[in-house]
Amino acid sequence: MGDARLLCGAAQVGQSWLTTVGTTVVASLHAIWLVFRERPDVVLCNGPGTCVPIAGAVVLLNTLAIGRSKTRIVYIESVARVESLSLSGKILYPIADAFYVQWEKLLHRYPRALYVGRIFE
């Protein structure tokens, strides 16, 4: 089986908040279906809001899947986030198994975060 899967987007740039609710519900249902079908060992998230429904689906799978190994969530915050986390980062910080930031100064605000430098120099 391949290593990557395509997920429906939770929202588009410039989309109104009103219609975002519907697209987020669709993305969440697709994420639940995909995670339960694939049962991945690791889900790697890198910042956009699309990763929140998939991470939620992983939490659901981990809660319901008794007797199987836990799917891990690894989150990499955007290099653009220098002073604070993105909304996705703030949501996923408490539940990610590994949480990487690309700026060392974020470590004092988020002590569970890991810093190994920037991905691209």
N, CA, C and O atoms as CSV, one atom per row, in Angstrom:
chain,resi,resn,atom,element,x,y,z
A,1,MET,N,N,0.845,-1.180,0.000
A,1,MET,CA,C,0.000,0.000,0.000
A,1,MET,C,C,0.888,1.240,0.000
A,1,MET,O,O,1.950,1.229,0.621
A,2,GLY,N,N,0.481,2.293,-0.674
A,2,GLY,CA,C,1.258,3.532,-0.754
A,2,GLY,C,C,1.379,4.234,0.582
A,2,GLY,O,O,0.703,3.885,1.550
A,3,ASP,N,N,2.246,5.224,0.620
A,3,ASP,CA,C,2.532,5.908,1.877
A,3,ASP,C,C,1.728,7.174,2.104
A,3,ASP,O,O,1.636,7.639,3.240
A,4,ALA,N,N,1.141,7.748,1.060
A,4,ALA,CA,C,0.425,9.023,1.206
A,4,ALA,C,C,-0.999,8.883,0.679
A,4,ALA,O,O,-1.261,8.122,-0.252
A,5,ARG,N,N,-1.907,9.626,1.286
A,5,ARG,CA,C,-3.305,9.644,0.865
A,5,ARG,C,C,-3.768,11.085,0.766
A,5,ARG,O,O,-3.287,11.950,1.498
A,6,LEU,N,N,-4.691,11.342,-0.130
A,6,LEU,CA,C,-5.265,12.669,-0.326
A,6,LEU,C,C,-6.472,12.838,0.581
A,6,LEU,O,O,-7.319,11.949,0.669
A,7,LEU,N,N,-6.548,13.965,1.245
A,7,LEU,CA,C,-7.651,14.257,2.158
A,7,LEU,C,C,-8.402,15.479,1.680
A,7,LEU,O,O,-7.792,16.436,1.202
A,8,CYS,N,N,-9.720,15.462,1.802
A,8,CYS,CA,C,-10.536,16.635,1.460
A,8,CYS,C,C,-10.115,17.812,2.335
A,8,CYS,O,O,-9.827,17.639,3.520
A,9,GLY,N,N,-10.080,18.993,1.759
A,9,GLY,CA,C,-9.728,20.186,2.520
A,9,GLY,C,C,-10.864,20.628,3.434
A,9,GLY,O,O,-12.036,20.553,3.063
A,10,ALA,N,N,-10.513,21.087,4.623
A,10,ALA,CA,C,-11.510,21.572,5.573
A,10,ALA,C,C,-12.008,22.954,5.188
A,10,ALA,O,O,-13.151,23.303,5.482
A,11,ALA,N,N,-11.168,23.744,4.535
A,11,ALA,CA,C,-11.547,25.096,4.127
A,11,ALA,C,C,-10.600,25.559,3.037
A,11,ALA,O,O,-9.489,25.048,2.901
A,12,GLN,N,N,-11.045,26.514,2.280
A,12,GLN,CA,C,-10.234,27.106,1.227
A,12,GLN,C,C,-9.859,28.529,1.640
A,12,GLN,O,O,-10.571,29.156,2.425
A,13,VAL,N,N,-8.757,29.032,1.121
A,13,VAL,CA,C,-8.355,30.407,1.399
A,13,VAL,C,C,-9.462,31.337,0.896
A,13,VAL,O,O,-9.902,31.218,-0.247
A,14,GLY,N,N,-9.904,32.250,1.737
A,14,GLY,CA,C,-10.934,33.211,1.365
A,14,GLY,C,C,-12.357,32.695,1.522
A,14,GLY,O,O,-13.304,33.433,1.252
A,15,GLN,N,N,-12.532,31.461,1.949
A,15,GLN,CA,C,-13.865,30.897,2.128
A,15,GLN,C,C,-14.545,31.560,3.318
A,15,GLN,O,O,-13.892,31.864,4.316
A,16,SER,N,N,-15.853,31.784,3.218
A,16,SER,CA,C,-16.574,32.423,4.321
A,16,SER,C,C,-16.667,31.461,5.507
A,16,SER,O,O,-16.667,30.241,5.339
A,17,TRP,N,N,-16.745,32.035,6.701
A,17,TRP,CA,C,-16.865,31.229,7.920
A,17,TRP,C,C,-18.135,30.392,7.901
A,17,TRP,O,O,-18.150,29.284,8.436
A,18,LEU,N,N,-19.183,30.894,7.304
A,18,LEU,CA,C,-20.462,30.189,7.267
A,18,LEU,C,C,-20.341,28.867,6.503
A,18,LEU,O,O,-20.821,27.835,6.971
A,19,THR,N,N,-19.706,28.896,5.336
A,19,THR,CA,C,-19.580,27.671,4.544
A,19,THR,C,C,-18.455,26.762,5.049
A,19,THR,O,O,-18.417,25.581,4.705
A,20,THR,N,N,-17.561,27.291,5.844
A,20,THR,CA,C,-16.470,26.487,6.396
A,20,THR,C,C,-17.010,25.361,7.273
A,20,THR,O,O,-16.413,24.286,7.328
A,21,VAL,N,N,-18.116,25.590,7.949
A,21,VAL,CA,C,-18.702,24.566,8.824
A,21,VAL,C,C,-19.018,23.312,8.009
A,21,VAL,O,O,-18.670,22.202,8.412
A,22,GLY,N,N,-19.669,23.489,6.879
A,22,GLY,CA,C,-20.042,22.346,6.045
A,22,GLY,C,C,-18.837,21.615,5.487
A,22,GLY,O,O,-18.791,20.386,5.516
A,23,THR,N,N,-17.857,22.359,4.977
A,23,THR,CA,C,-16.684,21.698,4.408
A,23,THR,C,C,-15.847,21.015,5.488
A,23,THR,O,O,-15.206,19.999,5.220
A,24,THR,N,N,-15.847,21.562,6.704
A,24,THR,CA,C,-15.124,20.918,7.805
A,24,THR,C,C,-15.803,19.612,8.206
A,24,THR,O,O,-15.123,18.632,8.511
A,25,VAL,N,N,-17.126,19.587,8.208
A,25,VAL,CA,C,-17.857,18.349,8.517
A,25,VAL,C,C,-17.541,17.285,7.463
A,25,VAL,O,O,-17.268,16.134,7.804
A,26,VAL,N,N,-17.576,17.668,6.187
A,26,VAL,CA,C,-17.255,16.722,5.110
A,26,VAL,C,C,-15.819,16.213,5.266
A,26,VAL,O,O,-15.574,15.011,5.166
A,27,ALA,N,N,-14.871,17.121,5.512
A,27,ALA,CA,C,-13.472,16.721,5.687
A,27,ALA,C,C,-13.310,15.802,6.892
A,27,ALA,O,O,-12.522,14.858,6.846
A,28,SER,N,N,-14.041,16.065,7.959
A,28,SER,CA,C,-13.950,15.230,9.168
A,28,SER,C,C,-14.478,13.821,8.903
A,28,SER,O,O,-13.869,12.841,9.333
A,29,LEU,N,N,-15.590,13.713,8.206
A,29,LEU,CA,C,-16.143,12.389,7.879
A,29,LEU,C,C,-15.186,11.622,6.964
A,29,LEU,O,O,-14.973,10.423,7.142
A,30,HIS,N,N,-14.618,12.319,5.991
A,30,HIS,CA,C,-13.647,11.680,5.101
A,30,HIS,C,C,-12.411,11.235,5.896
A,30,HIS,O,O,-11.883,10.147,5.662
A,31,ALA,N,N,-11.956,12.066,6.824
A,31,ALA,CA,C,-10.788,11.725,7.642
A,31,ALA,C,C,-11.064,10.490,8.491
A,31,ALA,O,O,-10.208,9.611,8.590
A,32,ILE,N,N,-12.227,10.408,9.098
A,32,ILE,CA,C,-12.578,9.238,9.915
A,32,ILE,C,C,-12.573,7.979,9.056
A,32,ILE,O,O,-12.007,6.960,9.450
A,33,TRP,N,N,-13.202,8.046,7.882
A,33,TRP,CA,C,-13.243,6.903,6.975
A,33,TRP,C,C,-11.827,6.489,6.574
A,33,TRP,O,O,-11.489,5.305,6.603
A,34,LEU,N,N,-11.008,7.462,6.204
A,34,LEU,CA,C,-9.656,7.187,5.728
A,34,LEU,C,C,-8.780,6.574,6.824
A,34,LEU,O,O,-8.072,5.598,6.577
A,35,VAL,N,N,-8.824,7.133,8.013
A,35,VAL,CA,C,-7.999,6.632,9.121
A,35,VAL,C,C,-8.440,5.230,9.537
A,35,VAL,O,O,-7.599,4.378,9.818
A,36,PHE,N,N,-9.744,4.985,9.578
A,36,PHE,CA,C,-10.221,3.658,9.964
A,36,PHE,C,C,-9.909,2.626,8.881
A,36,PHE,O,O,-9.662,1.462,9.197
A,37,ARG,N,N,-9.917,3.036,7.605
A,37,ARG,CA,C,-9.603,2.116,6.513
A,37,ARG,C,C,-8.106,1.801,6.457
A,37,ARG,O,O,-7.716,0.642,6.318
A,38,GLU,N,N,-7.280,2.828,6.565
A,38,GLU,CA,C,-5.830,2.666,6.405
A,38,GLU,C,C,-5.115,2.216,7.672
A,38,GLU,O,O,-4.120,1.495,7.598
A,39,ARG,N,N,-5.609,2.630,8.828
A,39,ARG,CA,C,-4.984,2.323,10.121
A,39,ARG,C,C,-3.483,2.615,10.103
A,39,ARG,O,O,-2.673,1.706,10.286
A,40,PRO,N,N,-3.110,3.872,9.883
A,40,PRO,CA,C,-1.687,4.208,9.752
A,40,PRO,C,C,-0.929,4.083,11.071
A,40,PRO,O,O,-1.514,4.166,12.151
A,41,ASP,N,N,0.372,3.884,10.962
A,41,ASP,CA,C,1.233,3.877,12.151
A,41,ASP,C,C,1.504,5.298,12.619
A,41,ASP,O,O,1.564,5.568,13.818
A,42,VAL,N,N,1.670,6.217,11.647
A,42,VAL,CA,C,1.999,7.609,11.938
A,42,VAL,C,C,1.222,8.507,10.991
A,42,VAL,O,O,1.057,8.196,9.811
A,43,VAL,N,N,0.746,9.630,11.525
A,43,VAL,CA,C,0.163,10.688,10.701
A,43,VAL,C,C,1.046,11.912,10.891
A,43,VAL,O,O,1.228,12.392,12.010
A,44,LEU,N,N,1.592,12.413,9.785
A,44,LEU,CA,C,2.455,13.586,9.808
A,44,LEU,C,C,1.647,14.791,9.363
A,44,LEU,O,O,1.126,14.827,8.248
A,45,CYS,N,N,1.547,15.784,10.249
A,45,CYS,CA,C,0.774,17.002,9.977
A,45,CYS,C,C,1.736,18.183,9.914
A,45,CYS,O,O,2.705,18.242,10.670
A,46,ASN,N,N,1.464,19.122,9.009
A,46,ASN,CA,C,2.389,20.245,8.860
A,46,ASN,C,C,1.740,21.609,8.895
A,46,ASN,O,O,2.307,22.558,8.352
A,47,GLY,N,N,0.591,21.753,9.503
A,47,GLY,CA,C,0.107,23.096,9.741
A,47,GLY,C,C,-1.247,23.492,9.229
A,47,GLY,O,O,-1.996,24.111,9.985
A,48,PRO,N,N,-1.631,23.183,7.992
A,48,PRO,CA,C,-2.916,23.706,7.546
A,48,PRO,C,C,-4.081,23.087,8.316
A,48,PRO,O,O,-3.951,22.017,8.911
A,49,GLY,N,N,-5.214,23.776,8.294
A,49,GLY,CA,C,-6.390,23.325,9.027
A,49,GLY,C,C,-6.863,21.938,8.648
A,49,GLY,O,O,-7.585,21.300,9.415
A,50,THR,N,N,-6.470,21.459,7.481
A,50,THR,CA,C,-6.864,20.118,7.052
A,50,THR,C,C,-6.352,19.056,8.006
A,50,THR,O,O,-6.949,17.985,8.113
A,51,CYS,N,N,-5.263,19.329,8.696
A,51,CYS,CA,C,-4.704,18.311,9.582
A,51,CYS,C,C,-5.526,18.130,10.861
A,51,CYS,O,O,-5.407,17.092,11.513
A,52,VAL,N,N,-6.340,19.091,11.233
A,52,VAL,CA,C,-7.121,18.971,12.473
A,52,VAL,C,C,-8.154,17.844,12.372
A,52,VAL,O,O,-8.235,17.035,13.296
A,53,PRO,N,N,-8.956,17.748,11.285
A,53,PRO,CA,C,-9.886,16.613,11.202
A,53,PRO,C,C,-9.188,15.255,11.186
A,53,PRO,O,O,-9.683,14.305,11.793
A,54,ILE,N,N,-8.057,15.147,10.506
A,54,ILE,CA,C,-7.366,13.857,10.460
A,54,ILE,C,C,-6.805,13.501,11.832
A,54,ILE,O,O,-6.845,12.336,12.229
A,55,ALA,N,N,-6.284,14.480,12.556
A,55,ALA,CA,C,-5.785,14.223,13.910
A,55,ALA,C,C,-6.945,13.824,14.833
A,55,ALA,O,O,-6.793,12.942,15.677
A,56,GLY,N,N,-8.090,14.470,14.670
A,56,GLY,CA,C,-9.272,14.084,15.448
A,56,GLY,C,C,-9.690,12.654,15.154
A,56,GLY,O,O,-10.074,11.918,16.062
A,57,ALA,N,N,-9.617,12.257,13.890
A,57,ALA,CA,C,-9.946,10.884,13.510
A,57,ALA,C,C,-8.956,9.898,14.137
A,57,ALA,O,O,-9.345,8.804,14.548
A,58,VAL,N,N,-7.688,10.281,14.210
A,58,VAL,CA,C,-6.672,9.424,14.842
A,58,VAL,C,C,-6.976,9.255,16.331
A,58,VAL,O,O,-6.869,8.150,16.863
A,59,VAL,N,N,-7.352,10.338,17.001
A,59,VAL,CA,C,-7.702,10.253,18.424
A,59,VAL,C,C,-8.890,9.312,18.603
A,59,VAL,O,O,-8.904,8.495,19.523
A,60,LEU,N,N,-9.885,9.426,17.723
A,60,LEU,CA,C,-11.053,8.536,17.781
A,60,LEU,C,C,-10.630,7.086,17.568
A,60,LEU,O,O,-11.050,6.204,18.317
A,61,LEU,N,N,-9.808,6.834,16.562
A,61,LEU,CA,C,-9.328,5.475,16.295
A,61,LEU,C,C,-8.562,4.930,17.487
A,61,LEU,O,O,-8.773,3.787,17.891
A,62,ASN,N,N,-7.677,5.734,18.052
A,62,ASN,CA,C,-6.887,5.285,19.205
A,62,ASN,C,C,-7.764,4.989,20.410
A,62,ASN,O,O,-7.463,4.090,21.195
A,63,THR,N,N,-8.843,5.738,20.558
A,63,THR,CA,C,-9.756,5.527,21.682
A,63,THR,C,C,-10.563,4.245,21.504
A,63,THR,O,O,-10.787,3.514,22.468
A,64,LEU,N,N,-11.001,3.970,20.279
A,64,LEU,CA,C,-11.881,2.826,20.013
A,64,LEU,C,C,-11.142,1.530,19.685
A,64,LEU,O,O,-11.694,0.444,19.861
A,65,ALA,N,N,-9.921,1.629,19.217
A,65,ALA,CA,C,-9.200,0.452,18.728
A,65,ALA,C,C,-8.445,-0.234,19.856
A,65,ALA,O,O,-7.267,0.032,20.098
A,66,ILE,N,N,-9.141,-1.103,20.523
A,66,ILE,CA,C,-8.539,-1.856,21.629
A,66,ILE,C,C,-7.753,-3.023,21.034
A,66,ILE,O,O,-8.231,-3.698,20.123
A,67,GLY,N,N,-6.555,-3.257,21.549
A,67,GLY,CA,C,-5.763,-4.390,21.108
A,67,GLY,C,C,-4.957,-4.152,19.841
A,67,GLY,O,O,-4.481,-5.115,19.239
A,68,ARG,N,N,-4.790,-2.925,19.420
A,68,ARG,CA,C,-3.940,-2.634,18.263
A,68,ARG,C,C,-2.982,-1.529,18.649
A,68,ARG,O,O,-3.222,-0.792,19.605
A,69,SER,N,N,-1.915,-1.420,17.917
A,69,SER,CA,C,-0.935,-0.391,18.247
A,69,SER,C,C,-1.498,1.000,17.956
A,69,SER,O,O,-2.302,1.183,17.042
A,70,LYS,N,N,-1.073,1.936,18.723
A,70,LYS,CA,C,-1.551,3.311,18.647
A,70,LYS,C,C,-0.974,4.021,17.420
A,70,LYS,O,O,0.213,3.896,17.122
A,71,THR,N,N,-1.826,4.766,16.714
A,71,THR,CA,C,-1.361,5.624,15.634
A,71,THR,C,C,-0.775,6.881,16.265
A,71,THR,O,O,-1.408,7.509,17.114
A,72,ARG,N,N,0.413,7.240,15.856
A,72,ARG,CA,C,1.090,8.417,16.401
A,72,ARG,C,C,0.824,9.633,15.530
A,72,ARG,O,O,0.710,9.529,14.309
A,73,ILE,N,N,0.727,10.788,16.177
A,73,ILE,CA,C,0.557,12.067,15.483
A,73,ILE,C,C,1.859,12.852,15.640
A,73,ILE,O,O,2.303,13.118,16.757
A,74,VAL,N,N,2.460,13.217,14.517
A,74,VAL,CA,C,3.662,14.053,14.513
A,74,VAL,C,C,3.278,15.349,13.813
A,74,VAL,O,O,2.802,15.337,12.677
A,75,TYR,N,N,3.489,16.463,14.498
A,75,TYR,CA,C,3.111,17.769,13.964
A,75,TYR,C,C,4.357,18.629,13.770
A,75,TYR,O,O,5.203,18.715,14.660
A,76,ILE,N,N,4.468,19.261,12.606
A,76,ILE,CA,C,5.571,20.186,12.332
A,76,ILE,C,C,4.963,21.557,12.073
A,76,ILE,O,O,4.254,21.758,11.087
A,77,GLU,N,N,5.246,22.495,12.964
A,77,GLU,CA,C,4.704,23.851,12.821
A,77,GLU,C,C,5.386,24.565,11.656
A,77,GLU,O,O,6.544,24.300,11.335
A,78,SER,N,N,4.659,25.450,11.050
A,78,SER,CA,C,5.154,26.220,9.913
A,78,SER,C,C,6.361,27.072,10.298
A,78,SER,O,O,6.424,27.606,11.405
A,79,VAL,N,N,7.311,27.194,9.386
A,79,VAL,CA,C,8.473,28.050,9.602
A,79,VAL,C,C,8.045,29.511,9.744
A,79,VAL,O,O,8.783,30.317,10.310
A,80,ALA,N,N,6.890,29.850,9.248
A,80,ALA,CA,C,6.389,31.225,9.345
A,80,ALA,C,C,5.936,31.577,10.759
A,80,ALA,O,O,5.750,32.753,11.071
A,81,ARG,N,N,5.758,30.579,11.610
A,81,ARG,CA,C,5.295,30.826,12.979
A,81,ARG,C,C,6.506,31.040,13.879
A,81,ARG,O,O,7.097,30.087,14.388
A,82,VAL,N,N,6.864,32.308,14.063
A,82,VAL,CA,C,8.069,32.679,14.800
A,82,VAL,C,C,7.753,33.016,16.252
A,82,VAL,O,O,8.512,32.646,17.148
A,83,GLU,N,N,6.655,33.704,16.497
A,83,GLU,CA,C,6.299,34.188,17.838
A,83,GLU,C,C,5.292,33.301,18.561
A,83,GLU,O,O,5.359,33.152,19.781
A,84,SER,N,N,4.366,32.716,17.821
A,84,SER,CA,C,3.317,31.906,18.441
A,84,SER,C,C,2.906,30.802,17.467
A,84,SER,O,O,3.283,30.821,16.295
A,85,LEU,N,N,2.135,29.850,17.966
A,85,LEU,CA,C,1.675,28.750,17.140
A,85,LEU,C,C,0.498,29.164,16.274
A,85,LEU,O,O,-0.229,30.103,16.600
A,86,SER,N,N,0.320,28.458,15.173
A,86,SER,CA,C,-0.865,28.625,14.336
A,86,SER,C,C,-2.073,28.070,15.102
A,86,SER,O,O,-1.908,27.423,16.136
A,87,LEU,N,N,-3.273,28.321,14.598
A,87,LEU,CA,C,-4.465,27.776,15.240
A,87,LEU,C,C,-4.400,26.246,15.247
A,87,LEU,O,O,-4.728,25.616,16.252
A,88,SER,N,N,-3.982,25.655,14.135
A,88,SER,CA,C,-3.837,24.192,14.086
A,88,SER,C,C,-2.836,23.721,15.133
A,88,SER,O,O,-3.077,22.726,15.817
A,89,GLY,N,N,-1.721,24.422,15.264
A,89,GLY,CA,C,-0.717,24.073,16.260
A,89,GLY,C,C,-1.257,24.144,17.676
A,89,GLY,O,O,-0.983,23.266,18.495
A,90,LYS,N,N,-2.022,25.187,17.968
A,90,LYS,CA,C,-2.604,25.326,19.311
A,90,LYS,C,C,-3.579,24.197,19.613
A,90,LYS,O,O,-3.654,23.722,20.747
A,91,ILE,N,N,-4.328,23.765,18.598
A,91,ILE,CA,C,-5.288,22.668,18.791
A,91,ILE,C,C,-4.554,21.341,18.971
A,91,ILE,O,O,-4.939,20.529,19.813
A,92,LEU,N,N,-3.500,21.116,18.185
A,92,LEU,CA,C,-2.832,19.816,18.193
A,92,LEU,C,C,-1.717,19.680,19.225
A,92,LEU,O,O,-1.293,18.561,19.514
A,93,TYR,N,N,-1.232,20.780,19.786
A,93,TYR,CA,C,-0.146,20.719,20.774
A,93,TYR,C,C,-0.441,19.731,21.913
A,93,TYR,O,O,0.437,18.943,22.265
A,94,PRO,N,N,-1.633,19.748,22.493
A,94,PRO,CA,C,-1.879,18.828,23.617
A,94,PRO,C,C,-2.000,17.353,23.213
A,94,PRO,O,O,-1.826,16.473,24.056
A,95,ILE,N,N,-2.295,17.068,21.937
A,95,ILE,CA,C,-2.557,15.674,21.562
A,95,ILE,C,C,-1.483,15.044,20.689
A,95,ILE,O,O,-1.483,13.828,20.502
A,96,ALA,N,N,-0.567,15.843,20.149
A,96,ALA,CA,C,0.474,15.296,19.282
A,96,ALA,C,C,1.483,14.486,20.094
A,96,ALA,O,O,1.849,14.864,21.207
A,97,ASP,N,N,1.920,13.383,19.529
A,97,ASP,CA,C,2.945,12.560,20.179
A,97,ASP,C,C,4.320,13.211,20.064
A,97,ASP,O,O,5.153,13.079,20.961
A,98,ALA,N,N,4.549,13.904,18.972
A,98,ALA,CA,C,5.775,14.683,18.774
A,98,ALA,C,C,5.359,15.994,18.108
A,98,ALA,O,O,4.597,15.990,17.141
A,99,PHE,N,N,5.855,17.101,18.624
A,99,PHE,CA,C,5.458,18.430,18.160
A,99,PHE,C,C,6.723,19.235,17.883
A,99,PHE,O,O,7.449,19.595,18.810
A,100,TYR,N,N,6.987,19.516,16.617
A,100,TYR,CA,C,8.211,20.215,16.225
A,100,TYR,C,C,7.936,21.676,15.886
A,100,TYR,O,O,6.954,21.999,15.218
A,101,VAL,N,N,8.814,22.548,16.354
A,101,VAL,CA,C,8.794,23.961,15.969
A,101,VAL,C,C,10.089,24.252,15.220
A,101,VAL,O,O,11.091,23.563,15.405
A,102,GLN,N,N,10.059,25.276,14.375
A,102,GLN,CA,C,11.228,25.590,13.559
A,102,GLN,C,C,11.961,26.842,14.023
A,102,GLN,O,O,12.874,27.323,13.352
A,103,TRP,N,N,11.553,27.366,15.181
A,103,TRP,CA,C,12.230,28.512,15.790
A,103,TRP,C,C,12.456,28.197,17.261
A,103,TRP,O,O,11.517,27.889,17.994
A,104,GLU,N,N,13.704,28.278,17.679
A,104,GLU,CA,C,14.082,27.913,19.037
A,104,GLU,C,C,13.350,28.733,20.101
A,104,GLU,O,O,13.076,28.233,21.192
A,105,LYS,N,N,13.036,29.986,19.787
A,105,LYS,CA,C,12.402,30.820,20.808
A,105,LYS,C,C,10.977,30.374,21.153
A,105,LYS,O,O,10.428,30.819,22.161
A,106,LEU,N,N,10.373,29.514,20.346
A,106,LEU,CA,C,9.047,28.991,20.688
A,106,LEU,C,C,9.104,27.972,21.819
A,106,LEU,O,O,8.082,27.677,22.438
A,107,LEU,N,N,10.283,27.432,22.095
A,107,LEU,CA,C,10.414,26.406,23.135
A,107,LEU,C,C,10.050,26.920,24.527
A,107,LEU,O,O,9.511,26.164,25.336
A,108,HIS,N,N,10.334,28.186,24.820
A,108,HIS,CA,C,10.020,28.679,26.166
A,108,HIS,C,C,8.512,28.797,26.387
A,108,HIS,O,O,8.047,28.720,27.524
A,109,ARG,N,N,7.755,28.979,25.323
A,109,ARG,CA,C,6.284,29.058,25.452
A,109,ARG,C,C,5.619,27.695,25.348
A,109,ARG,O,O,4.519,27.489,25.860
A,110,TYR,N,N,6.302,26.759,24.673
A,110,TYR,CA,C,5.733,25.430,24.436
A,110,TYR,C,C,6.786,24.383,24.808
A,110,TYR,O,O,7.465,23.852,23.929
A,111,PRO,N,N,6.926,24.085,26.097
A,111,PRO,CA,C,8.032,23.257,26.575
A,111,PRO,C,C,8.020,21.815,26.077
A,111,PRO,O,O,9.064,21.163,26.085
A,112,ARG,N,N,6.891,21.308,25.652
A,112,ARG,CA,C,6.834,19.944,25.120
A,112,ARG,C,C,7.302,19.872,23.669
A,112,ARG,O,O,7.518,18.786,23.132
A,113,ALA,N,N,7.455,21.030,23.043
A,113,ALA,CA,C,7.864,21.085,21.641
A,113,ALA,C,C,9.321,20.648,21.494
A,113,ALA,O,O,10.114,20.701,22.434
A,114,LEU,N,N,9.631,20.219,20.288
A,114,LEU,CA,C,11.001,19.808,19.954
A,114,LEU,C,C,11.529,20.758,18.892
A,114,LEU,O,O,10.809,21.139,17.970
A,115,TYR,N,N,12.791,21.135,19.030
A,115,TYR,CA,C,13.430,22.008,18.045
A,115,TYR,C,C,14.673,21.301,17.522
A,115,TYR,O,O,15.555,20.932,18.299
A,116,VAL,N,N,14.744,21.114,16.224
A,116,VAL,CA,C,15.932,20.505,15.609
A,116,VAL,C,C,16.438,21.380,14.463
A,116,VAL,O,O,17.180,20.914,13.598
A,117,GLY,N,N,16.040,22.625,14.464
A,117,GLY,CA,C,16.418,23.545,13.397
A,117,GLY,C,C,15.291,23.669,12.380
A,117,GLY,O,O,14.248,23.027,12.506
A,118,ARG,N,N,15.514,24.490,11.387
A,118,ARG,CA,C,14.509,24.646,10.338
A,118,ARG,C,C,14.653,23.525,9.316
A,118,ARG,O,O,15.756,23.044,9.058
A,119,ILE,N,N,13.544,23.122,8.747
A,119,ILE,CA,C,13.543,22.034,7.771
A,119,ILE,C,C,14.321,22.446,6.537
A,119,ILE,O,O,15.143,21.681,6.034
A,120,PHE,N,N,14.064,23.664,6.040
A,120,PHE,CA,C,14.759,24.180,4.866
A,120,PHE,C,C,15.500,25.422,5.250
A,120,PHE,O,O,14.904,26.355,5.787
A,121,GLU,N,N,16.757,25.462,4.996
A,121,GLU,CA,C,17.584,26.655,5.312
A,121,GLU,C,C,17.723,27.509,4.082
A,121,GLU,O,O,18.374,28.553,4.126
